[in-house]
């Protein structure tokens, strides 16, 4: 069995710089070259043009820098395509289950925004990323200050990816709320896992409402606000769907169509240009999904999102 990496073999796209042949050329026609590039890129091992002693594999080594012993200058060979990166499979539910229930830095971040509640770590949508998980990427982000973690789920309640939130001012190259690499975000939303019960026809949830919001802190603000309105003022229960960016709102509505159907849906995205545009699109998608009624929230002037609204009410 050959021990030469396939990425170093001469192909029709990356031909031998000595004879111009490739491993895939027709056999028996005097044009095929089954040679390869040396791992350091300094030699082309050609199977057609002889120079010096023939190698065990039936090739001859031609120097690619300066003068070759064959009397020609071949120049540097084009670099072969990089070997494909090994795909990292992440067991997201297992990683989630290993996250922490307490972290002072994360608590202080939420307290400053009036988003902290001592029951949060005991929910199934929030944890702390303290650098002690079984995932290297998560631990590296914890060192950079991404201490708050949110579970983004599918409609069946299963965790699809984890969203992080920075607990300080700096956000490094990953932005405010990065998601785990290699995990799809399509149609996923930060939500309570019990949301899967809504389409089952239980009378207890018949009149529950849905609120579409943007990002992890807006999800917390919506959840705290609507829970307070229900508990203290008798408003109908409301379930927040936290989109992973305004541009994901329509996909979330489509993915959660079975939950949205027949319910009042409130769309409360950020009050910027991007949020306004996607709010209209999400509202239309909700109507097409069969929502009983769709409301577009208008935030008070000067407030960017529902998290700022909640903070102003504290």
C-alpha positions as CSV (number, residue, x, y, z in Angstrom):
1,X,0.0,0.0,0.0
2,X,1.4,3.5,-0.9
3,X,2.3,5.7,2.0
4,X,2.2,8.9,-0.2
5,X,-0.6,11.3,0.9
6,X,-3.2,11.6,-1.9
7,X,-2.9,15.4,-1.7
8,X,0.7,15.2,-2.9
9,X,0.0,13.0,-5.9
10,X,0.0,14.8,-9.3
11,X,-3.5,15.2,-10.6
12,X,-5.1,16.8,-13.6
13,X,-5.4,20.0,-11.6
14,X,-1.9,19.8,-10.1
15,X,0.3,18.3,-12.8
16,X,3.8,17.2,-12.6
17,X,6.1,20.3,-13.2
18,X,8.7,18.1,-14.9
19,X,6.7,16.2,-17.6
20,X,3.2,17.8,-17.3
21,X,1.6,14.4,-16.7
22,X,-0.9,13.3,-14.0
23,X,-2.0,10.1,-12.3
24,X,-5.4,10.3,-14.0
25,X,-4.1,10.5,-17.6
26,X,-4.6,7.6,-20.0
27,X,-2.4,4.5,-19.4
28,X,-0.2,3.1,-22.2
29,X,-0.1,6.4,-24.1
30,X,3.2,7.7,-22.7
31,X,1.6,10.7,-21.0
32,X,0.7,9.5,-17.6
33,X,2.8,10.4,-14.5
34,X,2.1,8.6,-11.3
35,X,4.6,10.7,-9.4
36,X,4.2,13.0,-6.5
37,X,5.5,16.2,-4.8
38,X,7.9,15.8,-1.8
39,X,6.4,16.8,1.5
40,X,8.6,19.9,1.7
41,X,7.8,21.0,-1.9
42,X,11.5,20.9,-2.9
43,X,11.4,17.9,-5.3
44,X,9.0,16.5,-8.0
45,X,9.2,12.7,-8.1
46,X,8.5,12.2,-11.8
47,X,7.7,8.7,-13.3
48,X,8.5,9.6,-16.9
49,X,11.7,11.6,-17.2
50,X,14.8,9.9,-15.8
51,X,17.5,11.6,-13.8
52,X,20.1,9.9,-11.7
53,X,19.1,6.7,-9.9
54,X,15.6,5.5,-10.2
55,X,13.7,5.4,-6.8
56,X,12.0,2.3,-5.4
57,X,8.6,3.5,-6.5
58,X,9.6,3.9,-10.2
59,X,10.1,7.6,-10.1
60,X,13.1,10.0,-10.4
61,X,13.7,13.0,-8.1
62,X,13.9,16.4,-9.9
63,X,15.0,19.5,-8.0
64,X,12.4,22.3,-8.2
65,X,14.6,25.2,-7.0
66,X,17.6,26.3,-9.1
67,X,19.2,23.9,-11.6
68,X,18.1,20.3,-11.7
69,X,20.5,17.5,-12.5
70,X,18.5,16.7,-15.6
71,X,19.8,20.0,-17.0
72,X,16.5,22.0,-16.8
73,X,15.0,24.4,-14.4
74,X,11.5,23.3,-13.4
75,X,10.5,26.1,-11.1
76,X,8.4,25.6,-8.0
77,X,5.5,23.3,-8.3
78,X,2.0,24.6,-7.5
79,X,1.1,23.7,-3.9
80,X,-1.3,20.8,-3.7
81,X,-4.7,21.4,-2.2
82,X,-4.7,21.3,1.6
83,X,-5.8,18.1,3.2
84,X,-9.4,18.4,4.4
85,X,-9.7,19.3,8.0
86,X,-10.9,16.5,10.3
87,X,-14.5,17.1,11.1
88,X,-15.0,17.5,14.8
89,X,-18.2,15.9,16.0
90,X,-19.6,17.6,19.1
91,X,-22.0,15.8,21.4
92,X,-23.8,19.1,22.2
93,X,-26.2,17.7,24.9
94,X,-23.3,16.1,26.7
95,X,-21.3,19.3,26.6
96,X,-24.4,21.2,27.8
97,X,-24.9,18.8,30.7
98,X,-21.3,19.5,31.9
99,X,-21.6,23.3,32.1
100,X,-21.6,25.0,35.5
101,X,-24.5,26.2,37.6
102,X,-22.7,29.1,39.1
103,X,-20.1,31.7,38.1
104,X,-19.6,35.1,39.7
105,X,-18.5,36.9,36.6
106,X,-21.5,35.7,34.6
107,X,-23.9,36.5,37.5
108,X,-22.5,40.1,37.8
109,X,-22.9,40.6,34.0
110,X,-26.6,39.7,34.2
111,X,-27.2,41.5,37.5
112,X,-26.0,44.8,35.9
113,X,-28.6,44.3,33.2
114,X,-31.3,43.2,35.7
115,X,-31.4,39.8,33.9
116,X,-30.2,37.7,36.8
117,X,-32.6,35.4,38.6
118,X,-31.3,32.7,41.1
119,X,-33.5,30.1,39.4
120,X,-31.8,30.6,36.0
121,X,-29.1,27.9,36.3
122,X,-31.8,25.4,37.2
123,X,-33.7,26.0,34.0
124,X,-32.9,24.0,30.9
125,X,-31.9,27.0,28.7
126,X,-29.2,28.6,30.7
127,X,-25.8,27.6,32.1
128,X,-22.3,29.1,32.8
129,X,-19.3,28.4,30.7
130,X,-16.4,28.4,33.3
131,X,-13.7,26.6,31.3
132,X,-14.3,23.2,32.9
133,X,-16.4,21.6,30.1
134,X,-15.3,18.6,28.0
135,X,-14.9,20.8,24.9
136,X,-11.7,22.7,24.1
137,X,-13.4,25.4,22.1
138,X,-15.9,26.1,24.9
139,X,-13.0,26.3,27.4
140,X,-11.0,28.6,25.2
141,X,-14.0,31.0,24.9
142,X,-14.4,30.9,28.7
143,X,-10.9,32.2,29.1
144,X,-11.8,35.1,26.8
145,X,-14.8,36.0,28.9
146,X,-17.7,34.2,27.3
147,X,-19.2,33.0,30.5
148,X,-23.0,32.8,29.8
149,X,-24.3,29.9,27.8
150,X,-27.7,29.4,26.2
151,X,-29.2,26.2,24.7
152,X,-30.6,26.7,21.1
153,X,-33.1,23.9,20.4
154,X,-35.1,22.4,17.7
155,X,-38.9,22.1,17.8
156,X,-38.6,18.7,19.5
157,X,-36.8,20.3,22.4
158,X,-33.4,18.8,21.6
159,X,-30.3,21.0,21.8
160,X,-28.8,21.8,18.4
161,X,-26.1,24.2,19.4
162,X,-24.9,26.4,22.3
163,X,-24.8,30.2,22.2
164,X,-22.4,32.1,24.3
165,X,-22.5,35.6,25.6
166,X,-19.5,37.7,26.7
167,X,-19.6,38.8,30.3
168,X,-17.6,42.0,29.7
169,X,-17.0,44.8,27.3
170,X,-14.5,43.2,25.0
171,X,-15.7,40.5,22.6
172,X,-12.6,39.4,20.7
173,X,-13.0,38.2,17.1
174,X,-16.0,36.1,18.0
175,X,-18.4,38.9,18.4
176,X,-21.0,39.2,21.2
177,X,-22.8,35.9,20.9
178,X,-20.8,33.1,19.0
179,X,-22.2,29.7,18.5
180,X,-20.3,26.4,18.5
181,X,-18.4,25.7,15.3
182,X,-19.6,22.7,13.3
183,X,-23.1,22.9,14.7
184,X,-25.9,24.1,12.4
185,X,-27.9,27.1,13.6
186,X,-30.6,26.7,10.9
187,X,-34.1,26.9,12.4
188,X,-32.7,26.7,16.0
189,X,-33.9,29.1,18.7
190,X,-33.2,29.7,22.4
191,X,-36.3,28.4,24.1
192,X,-37.6,26.4,27.0
193,X,-37.5,22.7,26.1
194,X,-41.1,22.3,27.3
195,X,-42.2,24.3,24.2
196,X,-42.4,20.9,22.4
197,X,-45.6,20.3,24.4
198,X,-47.5,23.2,22.7
199,X,-48.6,21.4,19.5
200,X,-49.9,18.4,21.4
201,X,-53.3,19.9,22.0
202,X,-53.2,20.1,25.8
203,X,-55.9,22.6,27.0
204,X,-53.5,24.0,29.5
205,X,-51.4,25.6,26.7
206,X,-54.3,26.4,24.3
207,X,-54.1,30.2,24.7
208,X,-50.4,30.5,25.3
209,X,-48.6,33.1,23.1
210,X,-45.3,33.3,21.3
211,X,-42.8,36.1,21.2
212,X,-40.0,36.2,18.6
213,X,-37.0,38.0,19.9
214,X,-33.3,38.5,18.9
215,X,-30.4,37.0,20.8
216,X,-29.8,35.6,24.2
217,X,-30.3,38.7,26.4
218,X,-33.5,39.5,24.6
219,X,-34.7,36.0,25.2
220,X,-34.0,36.4,29.0
221,X,-35.7,39.8,29.0
222,X,-38.8,38.5,27.2
223,X,-39.0,35.5,29.5
224,X,-38.7,37.6,32.7
225,X,-41.1,40.3,31.5
226,X,-43.8,37.9,30.2
227,X,-43.6,35.7,33.3
228,X,-44.0,38.7,35.5
229,X,-47.0,40.0,33.5
230,X,-48.6,36.5,33.7
231,X,-47.9,36.1,37.4
232,X,-48.7,39.5,38.7
233,X,-51.3,40.9,36.2
234,X,-53.0,37.8,34.8
235,X,-51.7,38.1,31.2
236,X,-51.6,35.0,29.1
237,X,-48.5,32.9,29.3
238,X,-45.9,33.6,26.7
239,X,-43.0,31.6,25.3
240,X,-40.0,33.4,23.9
241,X,-38.1,32.1,20.8
242,X,-34.7,33.7,20.7
243,X,-33.4,33.9,17.2
244,X,-29.6,33.7,16.6
245,X,-29.6,37.0,14.8
246,X,-32.4,39.0,13.1
247,X,-31.6,37.3,9.8
248,X,-32.6,33.9,11.3
249,X,-36.1,35.0,12.3
250,X,-37.9,33.7,9.2
251,X,-36.2,30.3,9.4
252,X,-37.2,30.1,13.1
253,X,-40.8,30.9,12.3
254,X,-40.8,28.2,9.6
255,X,-39.1,25.6,11.8
256,X,-41.5,26.3,14.7
257,X,-44.6,26.5,12.5
258,X,-46.4,23.7,14.3
259,X,-46.0,25.7,17.6
260,X,-47.0,29.0,16.1
261,X,-50.1,27.8,14.3
262,X,-53.3,29.1,15.8
263,X,-51.6,31.4,18.4
264,X,-50.9,35.0,18.9
265,X,-47.4,35.8,17.8
266,X,-45.6,38.9,18.9
267,X,-42.5,39.9,16.8
268,X,-40.1,42.0,18.9
269,X,-36.8,42.3,17.1
270,X,-34.2,45.1,17.6
271,X,-35.3,48.6,16.6
272,X,-32.6,49.1,14.0
273,X,-32.8,48.8,10.2
274,X,-31.9,45.1,10.1
275,X,-34.4,44.3,12.9
276,X,-37.2,46.3,11.3
277,X,-36.7,44.6,7.9
278,X,-36.6,41.1,9.3
279,X,-39.5,41.7,11.7
280,X,-41.7,42.4,8.7
281,X,-40.5,39.2,7.0
282,X,-41.0,37.2,10.2
283,X,-44.5,38.6,10.7
284,X,-45.5,37.6,7.2
285,X,-43.9,34.1,7.6
286,X,-46.0,33.7,10.9
287,X,-49.2,34.6,9.1
288,X,-48.4,32.0,6.4
289,X,-47.6,29.5,9.1
290,X,-51.2,29.9,10.4
291,X,-50.8,32.2,13.4
292,X,-54.1,33.4,14.8
293,X,-52.8,36.9,15.1
294,X,-49.5,38.6,14.5
295,X,-48.4,41.8,16.3
296,X,-45.3,43.8,15.5
297,X,-43.9,45.3,18.7
298,X,-42.9,49.0,18.7
299,X,-40.4,49.8,21.4
300,X,-40.4,53.2,23.1
301,X,-38.2,55.8,21.4
302,X,-34.5,55.5,22.4
303,X,-34.7,51.8,23.3
304,X,-32.8,49.4,21.1
305,X,-34.4,46.1,22.2
306,X,-36.6,44.4,24.7
307,X,-33.6,43.9,27.0
308,X,-33.3,47.7,27.3
309,X,-37.1,47.9,27.8
310,X,-36.9,45.4,30.7
311,X,-33.9,47.3,32.3
312,X,-35.8,50.6,32.1
313,X,-38.7,49.0,34.0
314,X,-36.5,47.8,36.9
